[in-house]
Amino acid sequence: MAKKMLEVKQLTTKYITRQGEDVYSVDHVSLDIEEGKSLGIAGESGCGKSTLALSLMGYYFAPLHYVSGEIIIDGHNITGLDPDVVRKTVLGSEVAYIPQAAMNALNPTRKVGKFIEDVMKAHEIKMSKKEVREMAEERFALLGLPADALDKHSVELSGGMRQRVVIAVSTILNPKVLIADEPSSALDVTSQKMVIKMLKNMMEIGLVKSMIFITHELPLLYNVTDDIMVMYAGQIVERGTAHEMVFDPVHPYSRGLMRSILVPEEGTRDVKLTAIPGTPPNLKHPPQGCRFAERCRYATANCRYQAMPIVEFGEGRTYRCNMSVEDLKEVYAREDNE
Amino acid sequence: MKTTNETNTPVVDERQSVSFGNRDKDFSKEPLCLSGRGVTRVFHTGKITTVAVDHVDFDFHKGELISIVGESGSGKTTLSKMLLGLLEPTEGEIQFRGKPRDISTGAKKREYWKGIQAIFQDPFSSYNVFHKIDAVLDDCINMRGGKNLSKEEKFNMKVEACSFVNLKYAELTNKYPFELSGGQMQRLMIARIFLLKPEILLADEPTSMIDACSRATILDMLLKLRDETGMTVIFITHDIGLAYYISDAVYIMEHGKFVECGKPDKVMLTPEAPYTKRLISDVPKIHEPWDLSTVDMLGNEKKPEEKKEA
């Protein structure tokens, strides 16, 4: 078995609102990623995908607070470390994070090359300016970015180019885990493809040992990651390989998501697009039982009171529902025939 | 709380699905609603001249759902502003109901806007933050000549409009739009359109800021609205998968020009223009492999001249 790059055990984090209420937006999440693998996280807005990404860095700032659980990166437990230590020794070298609007992270008053020097300084890496420059040039060449971008200000670069430059800079310390939170959703399709190509390339040549990719665009996840995990209301509801999750989802929520896929392919026009009615629950007062029960077509009165455990079935697949896999599949098959 | 004895009894069963009524209808025989010949818009910034929309011709028929697809910077938004009458074309003519459009005075403009309404990309900035939802909906009723209706009649109209988009008016009354989620705001926008019943609805990327799941709900409502009121819907988007799914006619726009137009099946499955081919190949798919080798990392900067040669 390959080495586990990231192991998260029962991680719980919460937001504290100004009124002093606790909102548990990551609730007992456990996951692991092996070396060289990527994991996609899907779900609606407000399901806790981005909070999970922030929580995984081990660096918490108000209103986000750590509650319980462990994050182990390559055998090194980073929970409970001092925020300053995390910032200097974990961020960048162990975990790197690319937010959605990463392109705005560049300093508009500095040239990209100077910005990289600043990054090195912030991580207390002793390198001369010349060495940094050489390293940056080498890295840019490796990733197919033009070297003259180093001598430009961020405004001189196009949106897609800026995004790729930020990705290149944030992975310059060869992180073990890269967390990409919707890295391409603000870009047009061609730039998106370039970003994805670059990320895949980084995984292949081993600059990044493992990757978490967050998006609600399922066709994109399917093409990028090995595994897909679906989140709902702060919890994991299902996990499986990308192929299994897209073509054979088990949880009613995953199935709802997969049915909202729109791709320009023959046949999609004839398939009815189905929406999941309602909205995710307010996590200030999470439902007592299954969190999806309110919106689930198959929910029974029991579902609303009984807390749902996560159940393992098959190889590495898990789901959170009290109906058995066989029953669910039977219901789905009946529905498809209608 | 009601008790359910049987397992698998759906407690909530309000699954919505897209109606397929007008799926393959031929709209070319329907009367023309909005058409344009040689519509052009040029912007001047200092010495730089940008032709944002370059001599485009279009015919939008009554009840048709048209998608205009293009990447950022292709001129989609400029075209939509001209259709809405917010920008004057530099050249060319736009015809409304078969006659040249006249929006030279404020009163004529207001009259025109009774016939064409829009939903914009960002629901968060589409509302007046000082107006409650009731006021938003009341405005629509008043604009349709319902000023003298009784309170009760107005109330019923608002309830009907909200239930059309699966919102509960009782939960919305006395609230401000910013208290809703993005998807709900966009649905409220559709409730407005339902009250206004314009002939043409222009939807400028209405789903790009909401997630894939609520997107299906919004699309469903737009289709329902079209089917019930016979409205013409102009859908502006960069999402080619969405355009393929929803529309009766697709216009592909590149650098201010329509490079290809026609029935979605024809345009998407057998594209002719190189630009359409590229757009389709750049979208990730699930049944076909996604070929990443077609993009060149260094060829990022868009060069219109080169593309024209290709």
Chai-1 contact restraints between the chains, C-beta under 6 A:
chainA,res_idxA,chainB,res_idxB,connection_type,confidence,min_distance_angstrom,max_distance_angstrom,comment,restraint_id
A,E44,B,D211,contact,1.0,0.0,6.0,A-B,restraint_1
A,E44,B,C213,contact,1.0,0.0,6.0,A-B,restraint_2
A,S45,B,D211,contact,1.0,0.0,6.0,A-B,restraint_3
A,G144,B,M297,contact,1.0,0.0,6.0,A-B,restraint_4
A,P146,B,L298,contact,1.0,0.0,6.0,A-B,restraint_5
A,M161,B,N300,contact,1.0,0.0,6.0,A-B,restraint_6
A,D188,B,E71,contact,1.0,0.0,6.0,A-B,restraint_7
A,D188,B,S72,contact,1.0,0.0,6.0,A-B,restraint_8
A,V189,B,D282,contact,1.0,0.0,6.0,A-B,restraint_9
A,V189,B,V283,contact,1.0,0.0,6.0,A-B,restraint_10
A,T190,B,D282,contact,1.0,0.0,6.0,A-B,restraint_11
A,K193,B,D282,contact,1.0,0.0,6.0,A-B,restraint_12
A,K193,B,V295,contact,1.0,0.0,6.0,A-B,restraint_13
A,M194,B,V295,contact,1.0,0.0,6.0,A-B,restraint_14
A,K197,B,L292,contact,1.0,0.0,6.0,A-B,restraint_15
A,K197,B,V295,contact,1.0,0.0,6.0,A-B,restraint_16
A,H216,B,D211,contact,1.0,0.0,6.0,A-B,restraint_17
A,H216,B,A212,contact,1.0,0.0,6.0,A-B,restraint_18
A,P219,B,P284,contact,1.0,0.0,6.0,A-B,restraint_19
A,P219,B,K285,contact,1.0,0.0,6.0,A-B,restraint_20
A,P219,B,I286,contact,1.0,0.0,6.0,A-B,restraint_21
A,L220,B,P284,contact,1.0,0.0,6.0,A-B,restraint_22
A,Y222,B,I286,contact,1.0,0.0,6.0,A-B,restraint_23
A,N223,B,P284,contact,1.0,0.0,6.0,A-B,restraint_24
A,N223,B,W290,contact,1.0,0.0,6.0,A-B,restraint_25
A,V246,B,I286,contact,1.0,0.0,6.0,A-B,restraint_26
A,S260,B,A212,contact,1.0,0.0,6.0,A-B,restraint_27
A,S260,B,C213,contact,1.0,0.0,6.0,A-B,restraint_28
A,S260,B,A216,contact,1.0,0.0,6.0,A-B,restraint_29
A,L262,B,G241,contact,1.0,0.0,6.0,A-B,restraint_30
A,L262,B,L242,contact,1.0,0.0,6.0,A-B,restraint_31
A,L262,B,Y245,contact,1.0,0.0,6.0,A-B,restraint_32
A,V263,B,G241,contact,1.0,0.0,6.0,A-B,restraint_33
A,V263,B,K285,contact,1.0,0.0,6.0,A-B,restraint_34
A,V263,B,I286,contact,1.0,0.0,6.0,A-B,restraint_35
A,P264,B,I240,contact,1.0,0.0,6.0,A-B,restraint_36
A,P264,B,G241,contact,1.0,0.0,6.0,A-B,restraint_37
A,P264,B,Y244,contact,1.0,0.0,6.0,A-B,restraint_38
A,P264,B,M268,contact,1.0,0.0,6.0,A-B,restraint_39
A,P264,B,I280,contact,1.0,0.0,6.0,A-B,restraint_40
A,E265,B,K285,contact,1.0,0.0,6.0,A-B,restraint_41
A,E265,B,H287,contact,1.0,0.0,6.0,A-B,restraint_42
A,E266,B,L269,contact,1.0,0.0,6.0,A-B,restraint_43
A,T268,B,Y245,contact,1.0,0.0,6.0,A-B,restraint_44
A,R269,B,Y245,contact,1.0,0.0,6.0,A-B,restraint_45
A,K272,B,S17,contact,1.0,0.0,6.0,A-B,restraint_46
A,K272,B,V18,contact,1.0,0.0,6.0,A-B,restraint_47
A,L273,B,V18,contact,1.0,0.0,6.0,A-B,restraint_48
A,L273,B,A216,contact,1.0,0.0,6.0,A-B,restraint_49
A,T274,B,S17,contact,1.0,0.0,6.0,A-B,restraint_50
A,A275,B,Q16,contact,1.0,0.0,6.0,A-B,restraint_51
A,A275,B,A216,contact,1.0,0.0,6.0,A-B,restraint_52
A,A275,B,T217,contact,1.0,0.0,6.0,A-B,restraint_53
A,A275,B,D220,contact,1.0,0.0,6.0,A-B,restraint_54
A,I276,B,C213,contact,1.0,0.0,6.0,A-B,restraint_55
A,P277,B,E14,contact,1.0,0.0,6.0,A-B,restraint_56
A,R297,B,P10,contact,1.0,0.0,6.0,A-B,restraint_57
A,Y298,B,N8,contact,1.0,0.0,6.0,A-B,restraint_58
A,A299,B,V11,contact,1.0,0.0,6.0,A-B,restraint_59
A,T300,B,T4,contact,1.0,0.0,6.0,A-B,restraint_60
A,T300,B,T7,contact,1.0,0.0,6.0,A-B,restraint_61
A,A301,B,T3,contact,1.0,0.0,6.0,A-B,restraint_62
A,A301,B,T4,contact,1.0,0.0,6.0,A-B,restraint_63
